[in-house]
Amino acid sequence: MRPRFLVTILVAFLAVNPFGAAKEEDPYLWLEEVEGDKALTWAKELSAATAAEFEAVPEFEELHDQLLKIFTSRDRIPRAGIRGAWVYNYWQDEDHVRGIWRRTFLDEYVKESPSWEIVLDLDELAEAEGENWVWKGSSCLPPGYRLCMVTLSRGGGDASVRREFDTVSKKFVEGGFYVPESKARVSWKDENTLWIGTDFGAGTLTKSGYPRFSKEWERGLPLEAATTVFEGSVEDVSVSTFSMHTPEGRYDIVRKTPEFFRGTSYMRLGERLVKIDVPDDASMQGVFKDRMLIALRSDWTVGGKTYPGDALLAIDVDDFLAGGRDFDVLFEPEERVSLGGVSSTLNHLLLTTLDNVRGRLYRLTPGEDGWKKEEISLPGLGTIGLGSTSDVDDSFFFTYTDFLTPSSLYFVRDGGEPQQIKTSPSWFDPEGMSVEQFEAPSVDGVMIPYFVFKPKGFEANGANPTLLYGYGGFEVSQVPRYSGSTGSAWVSRGGVYVLANIRGGGEFGPEWHRAAMQENHQTNFDDFAAVAEDLIKRNITSPDHLGIMGGSQGGLLVGGTFTQRPELFKAVVCLVPLLDMKRYNKLLAGNSWMAEYGNPDTDDWDYIKKWSPYHNLDKKKDYPKVFFATSTRDDRVHPGHARKMVKRMLDMGKDVYYYENTEGGHAAAANLNQRAYMSALNYAYLWMMLQ
């Protein structure tokens, strides 16, 4: 009688819990069929219903009109890419929906209204070829920059077609290099040779869907005749070969990446591969004046010295290959000061830092007596972004922005002083608005900083509609920046915007990231909830007026936070999210993220299952009416995550909203019109829920 009783109980348990231990079958797997008729019909019906309800929100039409005006404005700063004598720019507006690739001369670019020459018109190309081309960038061969590999995506996915383009004739090269649609790795060696990693057929990709073979491909030969340079493992994330073209010469590098933030690099000397003997979590930041630049992620003891994690080191390449390990320390971290970006001009090395999440910019020059370090003054305590640099002189661009200051583009001409040459339009009146930085104690006592962007007339009365945004992963920093959409669609209308600097990001270096990796990933949700609690404690808002937003890893963040702490929130915007953390490593690029989250097919599942949003839904809990959004064409984070989460919640009797764009890739929008529409849906939902 006892065994039969246990079987009866188990059957009853599985009837209400499809994820029971005895049977792991997921009843919603059909929603992972990206182009399946049943799945697409389901997604289309829900999307139409959600769109209709959001478009009926009183604020929607005005929001959409304003956002469309912002995104398609001709007064935006045209981002510059210096290539020899030219400045290149990719541009979209209401007349160029897919966009144009254009160029002008530097002296013309710095004018208020430069004259542009169109190099490639994507709208014309798409019409002529019957393809929905989305621009994914170009890689041009220095120093002439005549030949480029142009990357085009069908509908915005990561998998793209690469085609050789001649910037003099402004045409694709007839019989030139062509890489079929794939998640390829392509780099110029010289005018007649590419380094290529792509899908060469069965067994040539890793489990993550990236190349595991790197080959040398000579002009005139078919792709299948390319010669293998390096073969990785199917368990690796990817393998690639690339050339660093410097004024002093070319350096050929082979990179094997077994997991995020770990790998082995080799320098190719003739036919020989020489291992670059540095820690596997260190990263090469380039070669400058024949000096190899290495950024550390953990402490490294070598040559009788210990160099701290997050330091930037430099050493002569020949000395290093000969066994020398006496590095110059170009940057050394402090408690809340971390390394940002690294770039170079002809004679100067440029680097940015984050000082308590505020940007600083430095120019370094090597000499016989060591390195001269000069700080370049900025207009305020906001965010600095290194722009394009010249390889023929010491000119470069950088941007400055903060919550209240429209982005400005600065030009440093040949080692001189910064000059502001362009400014974005002001899309909202900052009069009376303010920004403060606070800290909230997390569960373990660590103080988590966050910024609060307050509207005019703000009062700490607990009734302010408040949007809390976070990401917290892959060492990506969240920094203050001007957003015409956030300012006009939210703060100028009386909303409070909050940016959280939770662990998992890179605001305070690699340790801040590691504190929320794998078995520590619960820290991610604890930090985010701590900021929410602190907002409520300070009477900035209350649970009835607090919403959260995040995309991709940020979608996992808000998904995990609302399932654990639903009582804190009234609204959740969950964009292109990871949610099913049992199967994430089997879906598209998910296998490449196991260094961040862990391997659910091992004992790691013991901790992952505690915060996997899909597996922690509870029919007995009351959840906010969440808005999930994704893209059918997202080939990075599978749309099945959002689809299955929504379906399971609906079957539990929970009300949710769902919208799936049919194109757009991981950005969920293929052009500026779609960006404006998606953003309008987000803000219409938030105003509907939080007023």
N, C-alpha and C positions, 0 to 999 in steps of 0.2 A: 504493500500500500504506500509506503514512504516514497519509492522512486516515482510511482505514478503521480503522487501529489506534487512532487517537485517539477515534473514535466508539465503538469497543468499550470502551475504558477509561472513557469518559464514561458510557455506559449502565450499566456495572458500578458506577460511583461513585454514580449516582442510585438504583440499586437498594437501596443501604444508607443513603443520605442523601437523604431526601425533600425536604430544603431546599436542594438543590444550586442552583448559579447559573443553570443552563440552564432549570430548571423550579421555580417557587416554590410549586407546588401543595401544600397542606397536607392530608395524608390524613385528618386528624382534624377537619375542618371540620363534620362532621355533629354533633359534640358542642357546637357553638355554637347549635344549634337548641334553645333553652331548653326549650320544651314539646314537642319532638319525641318521638314514642313510643319510638324506638330509644334515644335519649339518656337519657330518663327511666328506661327499663327497666334500662339499663346502670348508671345512678347508683343506682337503688334496690337492685339486687343487691349492689353493692359496699358501700353504706351499711349494709345489713342484716348483711353479713358482718363489717364493722368493728365495728358496735355490739355484736354478739354476743360478739366476742372481748374488747372492752374491758369489757363488763359482767361478764365472767367473771374479770377481774382481781380478786384478793382485796380490794383496797382500794376497789373501785368503789362498792359499796353504801353503805359508811360515808361515803365522800366525797360521794356524791349526797345522802344524807340530811342531812348537815351543810350542804352548799351550798344545798339547798332551804330549810333553816331560816334561813340567813343572808339569802338573797335575798327571802324572803317575810316576814321578821320585822316585826312590828307596832311594834317599838322603833326602827326606822330613823328618821333625821331626815326629817320631811316638808318637802321643799324649798319655800321660801316665795316667792311672787310678789306684791309689794305693788301693788295697783291701787285707788287712792283709799282708802276706809275699810276695804277688804277685803284679806285675805291669801288668795290662791288656791294650790291644790296639786293635782297629779295623783298618784294613789296606786294601787298594786297590792299585793295580798297574796293569800293562799290563797283568800279568799272573793271577791275581785275580780280575776279572772285578766286580763281585758282592762283593767280599771281604772275608777276614778271620778275625775271632776273635781269638786273640792269647795272650800269656802271657809269662812272664819271671820273674826272681827274681830281686829285686831292685839293688843289686850289679852288676848283669849282665846287667841291663838296662842302667846304667850310662856308660858302655863301648861304644867305638866308633861303634863297630859292634856286638850288643848283639845276643845271640842265643835265638830263639823263639820256643815255643811249641804251635802248633795250637790246639785251643779248639773247634772251629766250622768253617767249610769251607762252605760259603754260595753258592759258585758255585756248589759244589758237592750236597749240599742240594737241590738247585733249580732244578738241573738236575734229581735227584732221585725222587722228588715230583712233577715235571712238573709245577713248579711255578716260576714266575719272582720275587723272594724275594729281597727286599731292606731292608737293616739293619736299624733299628730305635732305637737301644740301648738295654741296659739290666739294670735290677734293682736287686741287690743281697742283701741277708739278712746278716747283720753284727751280731756278729763279725767274724763268720767263713767264710762267703761269698761263701759257697758251693752251696746253692740253689739260682737260679736266675730266674726271669721272663724275657725271651728274647722276644723282640718286632720285628715283621717282617711285612713288608708292601708289598702288591701286587702292583708292579709298582710305588711305592713311595708315595702313598696317605697318608693322616693323619690316616685314618681308618686302623687299623692294627690288626694282630693276636698276641696273647700273649701266650707263651708256657713255662712251667716249665722246667728248664735245670739243670743238675747236673754237676758241674765243676770238680768233682773228676772222675766220670765215663766218662765225656765228651759226655754225651748223654741226649736227652730229657727224662724226667722222665715218665716212662710208667704208665698210669693212674693218672698222676699228674695234677696240675692245668692247665686248658686250657680255654682261653677266645676267643670266636669267633670274627671275624673281626668287629671292632667298634672303636669309639673314646672313649675308656674306660679310667677310672682312677683306677690304681692298685697300691697297696702298701703292703709290708710285715708287718704283725703284729708280727708273730712268725713263726716257721718252719711248723706249721700246720694250719696257718690261714692267709688269705688275707683280706684286705679291698678292696672292689670291687664296682665300679660304671660302668655300661655298659648299653647296650640296653637289657632290660628285657622284651621287648614286648611293645604293644601299650600303649602310655601315660607315658612311663618311661624316655623319653628324653625331654630336654628343647627345646624351639623354635630354639635355637642355634645349636641343634644337639648333645649336651653333656649330660652326666648323670644328672638326677635330684633325683635319689635315690642312697644312699650310703649304702652298706651292708657289713656284716661280713660273710665270707665264710670259712667254716671249711673243712679241707682235708677229702676226701672220700665222701662228699655230692655233689649232682648235683648242678649246678649253680643256678637253680631255687629254691633251698632250702636255699639259703643264707638269713640271718636274717637282716631285715632293721634296720639301725642305725639312719638314718636321711632321711627325705623326703623334698625336696625343691619344689619350684614353677616352673611351666612350663615357667614362664617369666624370671627365673634366667638364668644366663649364664651356671653355673654348680654347682654341689655339690660334695664334695670329703671327704674322710677320709684318713689320713696317720699317720704313726708312725715316730717320731724322735728317732732314736736309738743313745743314747749317752753313754759314758763310765760310767756315773753315773746312768743310767736307761733309761727307755722308756717313751716317752710322746706321747699320742694318741690325735690327733687333728682332729676335724671336721670343714670343711670350706664351708660356703655357699657364693657364689659369684653372687650377683644380676646383677653386671655390672663390666666392666673392672676397676681395681683400687679401687673397693669398695667391702666390704664383711664383714661377721661376722664369727669369729672363736670361737670354743668351745673346752675346754679341757675335755676329757672323763675320768672321775674318777669312776671306776667301771662301773655301768650302768647309771651313772649320767653325763649329759652334763652341764658344767659350762662355762658360757659366759666369754670370755676374753674381759674385758671391756676397750677397746681402741677405738679411732676414727675409723669409718668404712673405711677410706681411708688409714689407717696405715697398715703396713705389718709385719708379723713375719719373722725374719731373722734367726730363730733357737733358740735352747736352748744350752747354754754353761756354764758348771760348775753350773748347776741348776739355771742359770740366764736366764730369758727370754729376747730376743733381739727384739726391736721394732724399725722399721724405719718409721718416720712420713712423710706425704706428705703435711700436713698443720699444722699451729700453734695449740698447744693443751695446754689449761690451766687446770691444775689439781693439787690438793694438795697444792694450794697456789702459784704455779709456772707456768710460761708459757714457754713451750718448742717449739722452732721454727720448722717449716716445713723443712724436709730433715735432721733433727737430727737423730742420732742413740742412743737409750736409752737401758739401761740394768737394770733389777731388779730381785731379788730372787723370784723364782716362788711361794714358800710358802708365802712369805711376800705379794706378789701381790694378791694371792687368799684370803688372810686374810684381804685385804683392804688397804694395804700399797701402796702409790703412790710417794715415794721418789726415783726417778730414778737417776742412774748414767748417765751422758751425755758423751758418747764415741766419738761422732763426732757432731760438730756444724758447719753449713754451713757459708760461707762468700759470698760476692757479686758474685764472679765468681769461687767459689770452691764448688763442690758438692760431695755427697757420691757416690762411685762406687760399688764395690763388697764387700761381707762379707763372711768369711769362718773361719774355726778353725782347729787347731791341738789338741793334747791331752791337752796341757796347755796354748796355746796362741790363742788369737783371731786375725784374720788378716782382714785388710780392705784396700781398695784402694779408692783414691779420684781423681777427675778431677779438676785440677787447670788451668783454662783458656784452657781447652781441652788437658791438658798434665797430664799424670798419675803420681801418687805418691803411695807408699806402706808403710803401718804401721803394727807393731806387738804390740799387747796390752796384758798385763799380769795382772790379778787381784791379789790383796794382801790385807793385813790388813789395809794398809794406802791408799787404793784406787787402781787405775789402773795405771800401768807403761806403758808409750807410747814411742815407739822407731821407728824412721823412718829408713827403709831399703833403702840404696842408690841404684840408678838405673844408667845405663850407659849413659842416655841422657834424653831429654825432649820429650820422645815418649809415647807409649801406654803400659801399664802394664796389664797383664791378669793373674788372680789367677788361678792356676791349681789344680791338685788333692792334697789332704792333707791326712796325716796319722792320724788314731784314736788310735794308740798304742804308738806313740812318737810325737815329734814336727817337723817332716820332712814335707816338702811340695815343690811343683813345682810352678814356675811362668814363664811367657814369657814376653819378651820385644821386641818391634819393633817400627820402624818409617818408613817414606816414603823411606828413603835411606838405611836403615839398615835391612838386612835379619833377620827374626824372630829368636830369640835365646831362648833356654830353660835353665832356671836356677834351680838348686837344692839346697835347704837349708836342710842340714842334722841335724835333731834333735836339732833345735834351734840355729844352727851355722850361719856362714856367707854364702851368696849366692856364688855358684860356677856355672859358665857356663859349661854345659855338652854337649849341642848339638846346632848346628846352621843350619838353612836352607841354601841351595845353593844360591849363588848370580846369579840371572838370567839376570842381565843387569849391564853394567858398569856405576857406579854413578859419575864417573869423569866429572866434569863440570856441573852436575845437581845441582839444589838448591831448597829449600823450603822456602816460606815466608807465614806469616799469616797477612791477612788484615782484615778490617772491612768495611761493607757497610751500609749506612743509609737506613732503611726500610721506608715505607710510613709514619709510625707514629713516625719516628725519632730514634727508637731503633737501636743500632748498631749490625749488624749481622756479626760474625766472619767467616772467611773461609780461607782454606789453598790453596796455589798455588804451585804445583809441576812442576818445569820448566825443560825443556830439555837443554842439552849442546848447547851453542851458541845462547841461547834465546835472542831475541830483541823485545822490545815493539813497534812493527810496525803495529799492528792491523791485521796481516795476519796469526797468529798462529792457526792451528787447535786445538781447545780447547774443552775438555769434562768436563762439570759441572755435578757433581753427588750429589744427595740429597735424604733424606728420610723424616725426620721431622714428626714423629708420635710415639704414644704409649710410650713416654719417652725413646726411644732408641737413644743412643748417637752415633754419627759418629766421629770416632777418627782416627788419623794418623796410618797407618800400612803399612808394606811392602807387595807389591803385585807383584809377578813375572810376572803375566799376564798383569797388567796395565803398569808396568815398561818396559817390553820388547815389548809388542804389541802396545803401545801408546807413552810413553814418550821418549824411546830410539830412536824412529823413528821421533821425532820432534814435537810430540803433547804435549799440556799442559793439566795437570789434575788438577781439582779443586774440593775440598770437602767442601760443605757448611754446617754450623752448625746452621740451621734455627730453629725457634721456632716450638714446637711440639715434638722435641727431648728431651733428658735428660741431655744435656751437662752442664746445669746450674741449675739442680734440677727440682722439680715438677712445680714450677712457670713457668719455660721456656716451659714446656709441656702444662700447662693449657692455656698459651697465644695463643695457636692455636687449642683449642678444640671447638667443637660444633659451637656456634654462632661466635666464633673467628677464625674459620678454614681458612677464607680468608687470614689471616695473613701468613699462610703457603706459599701460592702462592706469596704474596707480598714480603716476605723475599727472596724467591728464585729468583724472577725477579729482586730484588734489587741487589743481587750478580751478576747476569748477566749484569745488567746495569753498575755496578762498574767495571767489567772486561773490558767492552767496553770503559768506561771513562778512564781507566788506559792504554788504547791502548794495552792491553794484547791480545785482539782478536777483532773481529767484528761480526755482525750478520751473514755474509756469511761464517764464519769459526767457529761458536759456536754451539755445540750440547749439549743436556742434556740427562741424563740417570737416571732411577729409577725403582725399582721393588716393587710390592705389594702396600703398602701405598705410596712408592716412585713412583709407576706407576700412582697412582691417582695424585701425586704431579706434575709429568711432563705432564700428560694428562690435568690437569687443567691449568697449566702454558702456554702450547702451545695454548690452545683454547683462553685464555685471551690475551696473548702477542705473537702472532705468528711472529710478525716482528722482534723479538729478536733472532730467531733461524733458523738454516738451517737443523738441524738433531735432531731427538727425538728417543730415545730407551726406549720403554714403555713395561716393563716386568711384567708378571702375575699381571695385574693391576686391581684395582677397577675403574670403569668408570661410570656405571649406578647407580647413587646415589639415584634414586627413588626406585629401586627394590633391592638394595644391601642387605637390612635386610631380604629379603625373599629368598636369595640364599646362600645355604650351611651355613657357620659359620657367615655370615654377621650380623645376629641379635645380636651377642655378641659384636659388635663394635659400638653400638648406643651411648655409653657413650663418644666415641671419636668424632663421626660425627653428632649425633642427630638422631631423629626418623622422617623419611620422611613421615610417615602416620599421622603426627600431624602438628601443625603450624611451626614446625622446617623446613618444606619444604620451607617456605618463604625465609630462608637464604641458605639452601642447593641448591636450584634450581639456585642460582646465580653463583655457581661454579661447579656444577655437569658437568663433561666434556661431557658426552653423550647428555646432554640437552642444551649445549651451543655451539654446532657446528653451524656454520653459513655458508650457501652456498655462501654468498657474500665475505667471507674472503679467503685470500690466506694462506694456511697452509704449513708448511714443509712436505716433504714426509716422514711420520712417519713410524718407524718400530715397530710393535706390536708383542710380542711373549708370548705364554702361553702354558699350558699343558692340554691335555684331562683328565689326571688323577689328576689334581689339585682339591682336595676336600675341600680346604680352601677358596680360592678366585675363584669363578666360572669362567670357561673359557668363559661363555657367555658375560662377560664384554668386553673382547677384541674382541670377534667375532662380537658382535652387533655394537660396535664402528666402526670397519673396514667396515662392510656392509653398515652402514649408510653413512660413508664418501665416499665409492665407489659410492653409489647411488646419492650422491651430485656431483659426477664428480671429486672427489679428489683422487689423486694418493697416495696409501699407500703400505707398505709391511707388510706381515703377515706370521708368522711361528708358527705352533702348534705341539709341540712334543707329541707323543701319550702316553708317560709315564713320570714319573719324579716327580709327585706331585707338591707341591708349589715351589719346587726348579727347576722345569722344566727340570730336568736331573736326571736320575736314577743311573748313574755311571760316572766315571771319563772321559770315552770316550765321553759321551754325553755332559758333562760339557765343554770339550775342543771344541767340535763342535759348541755348542751354543755360547760360547765366541768368537770363530772365526767368526761366523756370525755377531755378534755385532760389532766387530772391522772392519771387511771388509766393512760393511755398513757405519761406521763412516768415514773411509778413503775415501770411494767413494764419500761421501757427503761433506766433510769439507776441502779437499785439495784445 
